[in-house]
Amino acid sequence: MVKSTRRVFFRTAGTGILTGALLTNLSGCAKPEKLTKKDGAGRIHLGMASYTFRKFGLEETIAMTKRLGLQRIALKNFHLPLNSSDEEIKRVAKKVRDAGLDLYGCGVVYMKDEAEVHNAFRYAGAAGMKVITGVPEYNLLKLVEQKVKETGIELAIHNHGPGDKRYPTPQSAYEKIKDLDAGMGLCVDVGHTQRSGLDPADVISMYADRVLDIHLKDVSAATKEGGTVEIGRGVIDIPKLLQTLLKIKYAGSASFEFEKDADDPLPGVAESVGYVRGVLTII
């Protein structure tokens, strides 16, 4: 695939040149059928996984998310500790929503025993969250399913790539939940999926009915050694990925999780958001 260089994005003076560059990129790869705005282009709900801002406080995280023009956020326990009281959770949730953000979920939440399962759903329920992105132990999956049915809160299992003994790939998670309630699904981390040697677009298409959340990023290589880079600088076929989300009419969130430059992530995230929005204007 002939990829448009990042130089093209920042040198172009007009929409026509930008569009031409991206179309050249798209023409170089096998792509899904052409989608139009009537088919849902522009309807991908971009959000922020607050792990991106793990070295910053809640107020700064809210401010930077809004500065990026994102309207959805999932909180990591750095910004709302899992052992918070219901009153504190509700206070923080109100603060986030009063700032104009949709606090749709939390994660990644690890669940190693029954108490942690019950607490995760208490936490999400008190905050009014719709989905928990989590990593439950295998022996807890039936309990998690029970809590999903009781609360209406979905559980999206997150894949962590090569070296992860529980859920290295979305398929490894799917095999464990395919016969469970439909509220048990996947958070497809597209970076870790690519690092496992899999095309995240193909994986999302394969398990479309169970994709509940997306962690959006790019990586430097389709191997275990691949690391997070600004979206568009790496090896993931971003146009194909976004086209696939549109094709399956994905209604969940696609949240940026930028693991690079923890001390100063905003420039890299802004570049990534701009790249994704640029692609979305022409597909």
C-alpha positions as CSV (number, residue, x, y, z in Angstrom):
1,M,0.0,0.0,0.0
2,V,1.3,3.4,-0.9
3,K,0.6,5.6,2.1
4,S,0.3,9.4,1.9
5,T,3.1,10.8,4.0
6,R,2.5,13.0,7.0
7,R,4.4,15.7,5.1
8,V,1.5,15.9,2.7
9,F,-1.0,16.7,5.5
10,F,1.0,19.6,6.9
11,R,2.2,21.1,3.6
12,T,-1.2,21.1,1.9
13,A,-2.8,24.5,1.6
14,G,-6.4,23.5,0.7
15,T,-9.0,20.8,1.1
16,G,-8.6,19.7,-2.5
17,I,-4.9,18.8,-2.1
18,L,-5.6,17.0,1.2
19,T,-8.4,15.1,-0.3
20,G,-6.3,14.1,-3.3
21,A,-3.6,12.8,-1.1
22,L,-5.9,10.7,1.0
23,L,-7.6,9.3,-2.1
24,T,-4.3,8.3,-3.4
25,N,-3.7,6.5,-0.1
26,L,-7.0,4.7,-0.3
27,S,-6.6,3.7,-3.9
28,G,-3.4,1.8,-3.0
29,C,-5.1,-0.8,-0.8
30,A,-8.0,-3.2,-1.1
31,K,-10.8,-1.3,0.5
32,P,-14.5,-2.0,1.4
33,E,-17.3,-0.8,-0.8
34,K,-17.5,2.9,-1.2
35,L,-19.5,4.5,1.6
36,T,-21.4,7.8,1.4
37,K,-22.5,10.2,4.1
38,K,-25.9,8.7,3.8
39,D,-24.4,5.3,4.8
40,G,-23.1,6.8,8.1
41,A,-19.8,8.6,7.3
42,G,-19.0,11.0,10.2
43,R,-21.1,8.9,12.6
44,I,-18.1,7.4,14.4
45,H,-18.2,8.6,18.0
46,L,-14.7,9.6,18.9
47,G,-13.7,9.7,22.5
48,M,-10.8,9.7,25.0
49,A,-9.5,6.9,27.1
50,S,-8.2,8.9,30.1
51,Y,-5.2,6.5,30.5
52,T,-3.7,8.8,27.9
53,F,-3.5,11.6,30.6
54,R,-2.4,9.3,33.4
55,K,0.2,11.7,34.7
56,F,-2.4,14.6,34.9
57,G,-5.2,15.3,37.3
58,L,-8.9,15.1,36.5
59,E,-9.3,18.8,35.8
60,E,-6.5,18.8,33.3
61,T,-7.8,15.6,31.7
62,I,-11.2,17.2,31.2
63,A,-9.6,20.4,29.8
64,M,-7.4,18.6,27.3
65,T,-10.2,16.3,26.1
66,K,-12.4,19.3,25.5
67,R,-9.5,21.1,23.8
68,L,-9.3,18.2,21.3
69,G,-13.0,18.6,20.6
70,L,-13.9,15.1,21.8
71,Q,-17.2,14.6,23.5
72,R,-16.9,11.2,25.1
73,I,-14.5,9.9,27.8
74,A,-13.8,6.7,29.7
75,L,-12.1,7.1,33.0
76,K,-9.1,5.1,34.3
77,N,-8.8,4.7,38.1
78,F,-6.1,7.4,38.1
79,H,-8.9,10.0,37.7
80,L,-11.6,8.2,39.7
81,P,-10.2,5.6,42.1
82,L,-12.1,2.3,42.1
83,N,-12.4,2.4,45.9
84,S,-14.2,5.7,45.9
85,S,-17.5,6.0,47.8
86,D,-20.7,6.2,45.8
87,E,-21.0,9.9,46.9
88,E,-17.5,10.7,45.5
89,I,-18.2,8.8,42.3
90,K,-21.4,10.7,41.7
91,R,-19.6,14.0,42.5
92,V,-16.9,13.3,39.9
93,A,-19.3,12.0,37.3
94,K,-21.4,15.2,37.6
95,K,-18.2,17.3,37.3
96,V,-17.3,15.5,34.0
97,R,-20.8,15.8,32.6
98,D,-21.2,19.4,33.7
99,A,-18.1,20.0,31.6
100,G,-20.0,18.8,28.5
101,L,-18.5,15.3,28.3
102,D,-20.3,12.0,28.0
103,L,-18.8,9.8,30.7
104,Y,-19.6,6.6,28.9
105,G,-17.4,4.1,30.6
106,C,-14.3,3.1,32.6
107,G,-11.2,1.0,32.2
108,V,-9.2,-1.0,31.9
109,V,-10.6,-2.6,35.1
110,Y,-9.0,-5.8,36.3
111,M,-11.2,-8.4,38.1
112,K,-9.2,-11.0,40.0
113,D,-11.9,-12.1,42.5
114,E,-15.6,-11.9,43.1
115,A,-15.3,-8.7,45.3
116,E,-13.6,-6.9,42.4
117,V,-16.4,-7.9,40.1
118,H,-19.1,-6.6,42.4
119,N,-17.1,-3.4,43.1
120,A,-16.6,-2.7,39.4
121,F,-20.3,-2.8,38.7
122,R,-21.0,-0.7,41.8
123,Y,-18.5,1.9,40.6
124,A,-19.9,2.0,37.0
125,G,-23.5,2.1,38.3
126,A,-22.9,4.9,40.7
127,A,-21.2,6.9,37.8
128,G,-24.0,6.2,35.3
129,M,-21.6,4.5,33.0
130,K,-22.8,2.3,30.1
131,V,-19.7,0.0,29.7
132,I,-16.9,-1.4,31.7
133,T,-13.7,-2.2,29.7
134,G,-12.3,-5.0,31.8
135,V,-10.1,-8.0,32.2
136,P,-12.0,-10.6,34.3
137,E,-10.4,-13.9,35.2
138,Y,-11.9,-16.9,33.4
139,N,-13.5,-18.3,36.5
140,L,-15.4,-15.0,37.0
141,L,-17.1,-14.8,33.6
142,K,-20.4,-16.3,34.7
143,L,-20.6,-13.9,37.6
144,V,-19.8,-11.0,35.3
145,E,-22.5,-12.2,33.0
146,Q,-24.9,-12.2,35.9
147,K,-24.0,-8.6,36.8
148,V,-24.4,-7.5,33.2
149,K,-27.9,-8.9,33.2
150,E,-28.8,-7.4,36.6
151,T,-27.4,-3.9,35.9
152,G,-27.7,-3.4,32.1
153,I,-24.0,-2.3,32.1
154,E,-22.0,-3.9,29.4
155,L,-18.6,-5.6,29.9
156,A,-16.0,-5.2,27.0
157,I,-13.0,-7.5,27.4
158,H,-9.8,-5.7,26.4
159,N,-7.0,-7.6,24.5
160,H,-3.5,-6.7,25.5
161,G,-1.4,-8.3,22.7
162,P,1.6,-10.6,22.6
163,G,2.6,-11.7,26.0
164,D,-0.8,-11.4,27.6
165,K,-1.7,-14.7,29.1
166,R,-5.4,-14.1,29.5
167,Y,-6.7,-12.2,26.4
168,P,-3.9,-11.6,23.9
169,T,-6.2,-11.2,20.9
170,P,-9.9,-10.3,20.5
171,Q,-10.5,-13.9,19.3
172,S,-9.1,-15.3,22.6
173,A,-11.7,-13.2,24.4
174,Y,-14.5,-14.0,22.0
175,E,-14.0,-17.7,22.4
176,K,-14.7,-17.3,26.2
177,I,-17.8,-15.1,25.8
178,K,-19.4,-16.2,22.6
179,D,-22.1,-18.3,24.4
180,L,-22.7,-15.7,27.1
181,D,-25.1,-12.8,27.1
182,A,-24.7,-10.3,24.3
183,G,-23.8,-7.6,26.9
184,M,-20.5,-9.5,27.2
185,G,-18.3,-8.2,24.4
186,L,-15.0,-6.9,23.2
187,C,-13.0,-3.7,23.6
188,V,-10.8,-4.1,20.5
189,D,-7.4,-2.4,21.1
190,V,-6.4,-1.9,17.5
191,G,-2.7,-1.4,18.4
192,H,-2.3,-4.6,20.4
193,T,-4.3,-6.5,17.7
194,Q,-1.9,-5.3,15.0
195,R,1.1,-6.2,17.3
196,S,-0.3,-9.7,17.3
197,G,0.0,-9.8,13.5
198,L,-3.7,-9.4,12.9
199,D,-5.5,-6.7,10.8
200,P,-7.7,-4.9,13.3
201,A,-10.2,-4.0,10.6
202,D,-10.7,-7.7,9.7
203,V,-11.0,-8.6,13.3
204,I,-13.6,-6.0,13.9
205,S,-15.6,-7.2,10.9
206,M,-15.4,-10.8,12.1
207,Y,-16.7,-10.1,15.6
208,A,-18.9,-7.0,14.7
209,D,-21.8,-8.2,16.8
210,R,-19.7,-8.2,20.0
211,V,-17.6,-5.1,19.5
212,L,-18.6,-2.8,22.4
213,D,-15.6,-0.4,22.6
214,I,-12.5,0.5,20.6
215,H,-9.1,1.7,21.8
216,L,-7.9,3.8,18.8
217,K,-4.1,4.1,18.2
218,D,-1.3,3.3,15.8
219,V,1.8,1.2,16.3
220,S,5.3,1.2,14.8
221,A,5.4,-2.5,13.8
222,A,3.1,-5.5,13.5
223,T,5.1,-7.4,16.0
224,K,5.5,-7.7,19.8
225,E,8.1,-4.9,19.7
226,G,5.7,-2.4,18.1
227,G,5.1,0.7,20.2
228,T,2.5,3.5,20.1
229,V,3.1,6.2,17.6
230,E,1.0,9.1,16.4
231,I,-1.9,7.8,14.2
232,G,-0.8,7.9,10.6
233,R,2.9,7.4,11.3
234,G,2.5,3.6,12.0
235,V,1.6,0.5,10.2
236,I,-2.2,0.2,10.8
237,D,-4.4,0.8,7.8
238,I,-6.4,3.6,9.3
239,P,-8.7,4.3,6.3
240,K,-9.6,0.6,6.1
241,L,-10.2,0.5,9.9
242,L,-12.5,3.6,9.8
243,Q,-14.4,2.3,6.7
244,T,-15.0,-1.0,8.5
245,L,-16.5,0.8,11.5
246,L,-18.8,2.7,9.2
247,K,-19.7,-0.4,7.2
248,I,-20.7,-2.4,10.3
249,K,-22.6,0.7,11.6
250,Y,-20.6,0.7,14.8
251,A,-22.5,2.7,17.4
252,G,-20.1,2.6,20.3
253,S,-17.1,4.8,21.1
254,A,-13.7,4.8,19.4
255,S,-11.5,6.3,22.1
256,F,-8.0,7.5,21.6
257,E,-5.5,5.8,23.9
258,F,-2.1,7.4,23.4
259,E,0.5,5.5,25.4
260,K,3.5,7.5,24.1
261,D,4.9,10.7,25.7
262,A,3.2,10.3,29.0
263,D,4.6,13.6,30.3
264,D,3.5,15.6,27.3
265,P,0.8,13.6,25.3
266,L,-1.3,16.4,24.0
267,P,0.7,17.2,20.8
268,G,0.7,13.6,19.7
269,V,-3.0,13.1,20.5
270,A,-3.9,16.2,18.7
271,E,-2.0,15.0,15.6
272,S,-3.8,11.6,15.9
273,V,-7.2,13.2,16.2
274,G,-6.5,15.5,13.3
275,Y,-5.4,12.6,11.1
276,V,-8.5,10.5,11.9
277,R,-10.8,13.5,11.3
278,G,-9.1,14.1,8.0
279,V,-9.7,10.6,6.8
280,L,-13.3,10.7,8.0
281,T,-14.0,13.7,5.8
282,I,-13.4,11.8,2.6
283,I,-14.4,8.2,3.1
